[in-house]
Amino acid sequence: MGNCQDSCKNFWCGPKNTNVRISLPAICFIWQIAMIALFAIFVRYDPEADAHWTEYMHQNNITSNIENDFYYRYPSFQDVHVMIFMGFGLLFTFLKRYSFGGVGFNFLISAFGLQWALLMQGWFHSLDSTDWTIKIGMKSLINADFCVAGCLIAFGACLGKVSPIQLMVMTLCGVSLFAVEEYVILNLIHAKDTGGSMVIHTFGGYYGLTISWILYRPNLHQSKRLRGSSYHSDVFAMIGTLFLWVHWPSFNSAIGNHGDGQHRAVINTYLSLAASVLTTFAVSSLSAKRGKLSMVHIQNATLAGGVAMGTAAEIMVSPYSALVVGVCSGIISTFGFVVLTPFMEKHMKIQDTCGIHNLHAMPGVLGGAVGAVTAAFASTSVYGQEGLMHAIMHGFVDRTMGMQAAHQAAGLCIAIISGIGGGAVVGCILRLPCWGDPEDENCFDDEVYWELPEDEESVPPVNQYNDQKADKQTDVNESTLSVEN
């Protein structure tokens, strides 16, 4: 019995092995080969990307190549793609010793996630019953990027505390869960969520927070010296913020209805983002004793307006209401960084590295609520009968405004439940001591998984750094006395 207890203790509490020389290549190669096999079986080109496009044009009375979906969707796809790989990647570089991990692992899980997302979303949304294949086109690529965004949001909560193997597992499960909850919310409940406040941000936020809670590290303070940012890392992260901020109107309008829907989504998002910037600067200054601004707030809360405007992006909320949404999202996001993040870490054992609760989860819930309220008050006098069916009701002529609002609220609840429930299961899997995650004192350090330049390979511990600083000060004092004498 004693031997059994000792074995269990060694399995769960033994020293961590961060050598991923075998496990990481094995997972990357095996999963990529699996993707090749699955794509060979299931995936084909959409008719608008197929070589039979000319015949398709004749059959559907299409007179010009400009009507190909590529010309409608590619500019938005390009913007969304930049957000996923550059915006998120650079935003994750704010930690002083985890820039390689932030941008590099973002690259890894995005490249894997988009392949798996094309399959999962294809099986749920666009599986052709005649030949059982998935037809992919520009809209499929955009939706795959959206799916990856949910996983990157979850990555933000665990940034610096998990291994690349854990991130791959987290992405595999996250994409699968995302495809299911997206199908339920959009295809079964028929809620409106053009910019993904519920499906992407709320789900991704609570998925990541739940995983972070289960993977709680009681001794994370041992790597406190590495958890902060530096001047240069904050500048790079701010560049990521600007990439996201500039392209967010494309994110919220990318899969919207052609014409007035996409046009309105861009305007609403544009205004909401602008309002959240001013509000964030104001609240950040008010929250500091001497009125100094926090770069953490500016990097994150300024984006909250885009998150909160996602669900109602296509809806006729009016320009001033879009500004109000931006103001509210900026306030709650900055308040979250000032008050809720330290409270959650101290009392709820949730170690949220990037503050995704403040940037994605809470503004996502706000966006879902805005969508429900605006649906409840929609009317034919504002939209017209045809516009109402097209913009909100998904063509359901027997559905009332109150019913649509209830469906919107149900969609928000499903996103939260899916994120928390799915995160709990995945978190328990990731807690197994076989994934090569770092010790508490080695978190937020690139040296664990990356080859570093020689001058960056070691950071002196806090005590050693203080001793060196004291020695330098002593040398300065002695030099000063020598000069005076």
N, C-alpha and C positions, 0 to 999 in steps of 0.2 A: 504494500500500500504506500509505504514511504517512497519507494522508487518511482511509483506512478505519479505521486504528487511532485516529486523533484523534476520528473520529465515534463510535466505540464507547466511547472514554474519556469523551467528553462525555455520551453517553447514560447510562452507568452511574455516572459519578463527578461529573457536573455539579451545579450548585446545585439544590436541591429547590424546587419551586413548590407552595406550600401553598394556593393560591387554588382553592377547590372550588366557585366560583360557578356554573359550568356543569356540572361532572361530578356533584356531589352531587344537585342537582335532577333531572338527567337520569336518574340511576340510580333515585332515589326514585319519580319519575313513571312511568318505563318498567316498573319491577318491580311497582309497584302496579297498573298497567293489566294487566300479565300475570297478577297474582293474580286480578283481577276476571274476566278471560277464563277462566282455569282453573277458578275456582269456579263460573262459569256452566255450564261443560261437565260438571264432575265432582261437585260437592258438593250434597247434598240433606240435609234434616232426617232425623234418626233417627226411627223410628216413635214413640218416646216424646216427641218434640218436634213431631211432625206433627199437623196438624188432624184426622187420622183416628184420634187416640188413643182416642176413645170406642169406635170399632169394634174397635181393637186390644185394648181391655180385654175386650170380649165374646168375642173369638176366643181369648183366652188365659186366660179365667176369672179376670181381675183384678177385684176387687170395689171397690177404692177408689183414688182419685187419689194417695193417700199412698204407694202402691207404685211410683209413677213414679220413675225413677232420679234425677230432679232433687232429690227430697227426701232421698235417701241421699247424693248426691255433692256437692251445692252447698256445704255448709259447708266441706268439705275443699278444694274448688276455690277458694273465697274465700280460705282461708288460704294455699294454694300461690300464688295470684295476687298476694297481698300480699308474699309472700317474693320473687317474681321482680321485681316493679316497685319495691317499697319497701325490702325487706331488702337485696337485692344492690345496688340503686341507692345507698342511703345508705352501705353498707359501702365502696363505691368512692370516697367523698368524703374519704378520710383524707389525701390529698395536699393540701398547703397551697394550691396554685395550680391544682388540676385538679378541683375540685368540680363545676363545670358539665359538664365532659367526662365525669366519672364517672357522675353521675346522668342526664345528658342522653343520652349515647350508649347507656347501659343501656336507656333508654326507647326509643330508635330501633331498636336491633337486636332488642329483645324484641317490639316491635309487628310488625316484619317477620318475625322468626323464627317466631312462632306461626302466622302465615298459611301460610308455606311448610311448617311442620311438619304442619299439618292435612292438607295435600296429600300430602306424602311418607309420613307414617305411614298415611294412608288408603289410598294405593296399595299399601302393603306388608301392612297388617293387616286392612283392612275394605272392600276393593273388592268390591262386589256383582256377581257374575258374571252375574246375570240382566239387569241394565241398565247395568253398568259405571259405576256411580256410587258415591261415598263417602257413607255415612250418618254424620253427626256428631251427637253428643250430649254430655252432661256428661263422660263418661269420655274422649272425644276431646279436649276442651278441657284436661283435666288432663294428659293425655299430651303435648299440644302444649307446655304450660308446662314439663313435664319436659325435653322436647327442647331448649327454649330455655335451660334451666338449664345444660345441658352447654356451650352456646356462651358463656354468661356466665362460666362457670368459665374457659374458654379466654381470654376477654377480660381476665380478671384478670391473666394472665401478661404481657399486652402493654399494660396500662393506661398511658396517657400517651405511648406511643411510636409509635402508628399513627394513620392518618387515618380519618375516618368512612367513606371509600370502602373502605379495607382491611377495616374492621369489617363492612361489608355483605357483601363477598365472603367473608370468613371465616365469617359466619353462614350464607350460602347454601350453602357447601360443608360446613360443620359440621353443619347440619341434615340434609343429604343423607347424609353419612357416618353420622350418628347413627341415622337410620332403617334403614340397612342393617345396622349392627352390632346394633342392638336386635332386628331381625327374626331375625338368625342366632342370637343368644343365647337369646331368649325363645321363638321359634316353631320353630326347627330343632333346636337343642340341648335346648330345654325346661329351661333352668336357672331357678332361683328367684331373683328379684331385685326384690322388692316395692318397696323404697325406693331402688333405683338405685345402690347402692355401686359396682357394676361398670359398668352401662350408662351412668350419668350421670357419676358423680364420677371414676372411673378413666379412662374415655374422655375426658371433658372436660379432666381434668388433664393427661394426656400429649399430647393434641391441642394444648393451649395451650403447654405447655413446649417441644414440638418446633418450633412456629412461632416462639416467642421465641428458640430456639437458632439457627434459620436467619436470623432478622432481627437477629442480634447486632450491637450498636452499640459499636465499640471506643472511641469518644470520649464515651460517655454520662456520664462524670465531669464533662463541661463543664456539665451541667445538674444537678449534684449539689445546688446550693443550693435547687432546687425539688423535689427528690425526697422530702424529709422531710414531716412533718406539722406542724400547729400545734395549739394547745390546743383551739380551736373545731372544727377539722376532725376531730380525734380524737373529740370529743364526738358529732358528727353520725354518724361511722362506728360509734361504740358503740351509738347508737340503732338503726342498721341491724342490728348484731349481735343486739340484743335482739328485734327483729322476727323475725329468722331463728330464734333460739333458742326463742322462745315457740311459733312455728308449725311447728317441725320435726316434732313427732309427727304432725301432719296430713299433712306431706309424705311421710313413710314409710308412712302407712296409707291414703293417698287412693285408691289403686286396689287395695287389698287385698280379700280375700274378705269379704263381709258377715258380720256376727256375730263369732264368736270370733277370726277372723284379724285384722280391723281393731282389735278391742279389745286384743288381745295386742301388736300393732304399736305402738299408742300407749303402752302401759305400758313395753315394752322401750326404746323411744326416749326416753321421759321419764326413765327411770332412768339410761340411758347418758349423756344430756346432763348430768344433774346431777353424775354422777361426774367427767365430763371438766372441769367447771368447777373443782372443788376441786383436781384434779390439776394443772390449768394454773396456778392461783395458786401452788401449792406449787413446781412446777418453775421457774416464772418467777422467783420469789423466790430460789430456790437458785442460779439461773444468774447472778445479779448479785452483785458483790462486797459491796455494802452491803445486799443483800436487797430492793432496790427493784423494784417490779413494772413490767413493760413493757406499755404499752397495746396494742402490736402483738400480743403473745401473747394478751391477754385478748379482743381483738376477734375473733381467729381460732380459736385452739386450743380455746376453750371450745365451739365448734361441732362439733369433730371426733367427739364421741360420736354425734351424729346421723348423720354420714356413715358411720361404721364399723358402725352398727346397721342400715343400710339393707337389705342382702341377707337377713339373718336376722331381720328385724323381725317376721315372722309366725310364726317357728319357736319351738318350746318350749325356749328357751335357759335358762329359769328367771330369776327376778329378780336373784339374786346374780351370775349370769353376765353379765347386761346391765350391771351395775355394773362388773364386771371389764373388759368391752369398753370402757366409757367411760374407765376409768383408763388402760388401755393406749393408747387413741387420744390422750388428753390428753398423755401422756408423749412419744409419738413426734412429735406435731404441734409441741409446744413445743421439743423437741430439734431438730426440723427448722429452726425459725426461728432458733435460737441457733447451730447448727453448720452445717447443710446448705445453707441459702440463701447465706451468704457463700462457702462452699466451691464451690458450683455456679457462682456468678458468676465467681469467680477462676480456677478450674481447668477448668470444663466449658463456659464461655462461655454460660451460661443466665441471662439477666437476668429474674428472676421478680418483677415489681413487687409483686403482692399476696401472694406466698407460696402459690400454689395447690398446689404440690407438697406442702406441709405440711398444708394444710387439706383438700384433696380427693384428690390422687393417692395418697399413702401411707395415709391412713385408708380410702380406697376399696379399696385392695389388701387391707388388714387386714379390711375388711368382707367382701370376696369369700372370703378364707381362712376367716373365721368361718362363712360360709355352707356352705363345703365340709365343714368339720369337723363342724358340727352335723348336716348331712345324713348323714354317714357313721355317726354314732352314734344316729340316730333309730331308734325301735323302737315296735312296736305296744303295748307295755306303757305307754308314755308318751302316745301319740297315739290308740291304738285303730286298728283296721284302716281304718275309713272316714276317720278324721281324718288318718291318714298319707297316704292317697291324695289327700286334698283339700288338705292343707297343704304337702306336699313333692313328691309323686310325679306331680302333674299327671294323675292317673288312669291311669298306666301300670302295670298290675298285674304285668307281667313284668320290671319294673326293680327291681334290688336297691338297698340303701342305698349300697353301694360304687359302683355304676354312677352313681347320682345325684350322689354326691360328685365323681366323675370329670367329670361333665357340668358341675358347678358350677366346678371348676377350669379346665375348657376354656373356659367362658364368661369367666372372669377373664382368661385368656390372650388371647382374641379381643378383649376390650375394650382391653387394653394395646397389642396389635399394631395394631388399627384406629386408635387414637389417635396412635401414633407414625408409622405409615405414612401415614395421611391428613394428619397435620400436616406431614410432610415435603413432600408434594406441594403442599399449600396454601401452605406457607411459601415454596416456590420461586416460586409464582405471585405472592405478595405482595411478593417481593423485587424485582420489576420496578419501575423508577424512574418509574412513570407514575401512581402512586396518590395523590400529594399528601401524603406523610408528612413530618413535621417534621425539621429538622436536629437533630443530636445536642444542640446547645446550647439548643434550643428545646423539648425534650421536657418533659412534665409541666407545660405552661403553657397555660392556657385561652385566652390572648390570640391564639394561632395560629388558632383556629377559632371563637371566640366574641366577641361584642360584650360588653365589660366596663364596669361603672361607671367613671367618670373616676378615682376615687380608687384603683382597682385595676388600672389599665391598664399599669403598669410596676413592676417589682421591680428595685431597684438591684443591680448586680453585687456579688459578694462584696467585691471590693477597695474599690469605692465605698462600700459599707455600712460597712466597717471604717474607712475614712477619715472618714466622717461620725461614727462612734462615737468616734473619737479626737478629732475636733474638739469634740464635745460634752463630752468629759472634760476637755479643755484649758480650755474655757469655765468649767466647774464649778470647776476648780482656781484659775483666775484670780479668780473671784468670791469664793472662800473666802479668798484672800490679801487681797483688798480689804477684806473684812469684818474680818479680824484686824487690819489696819493701822488 
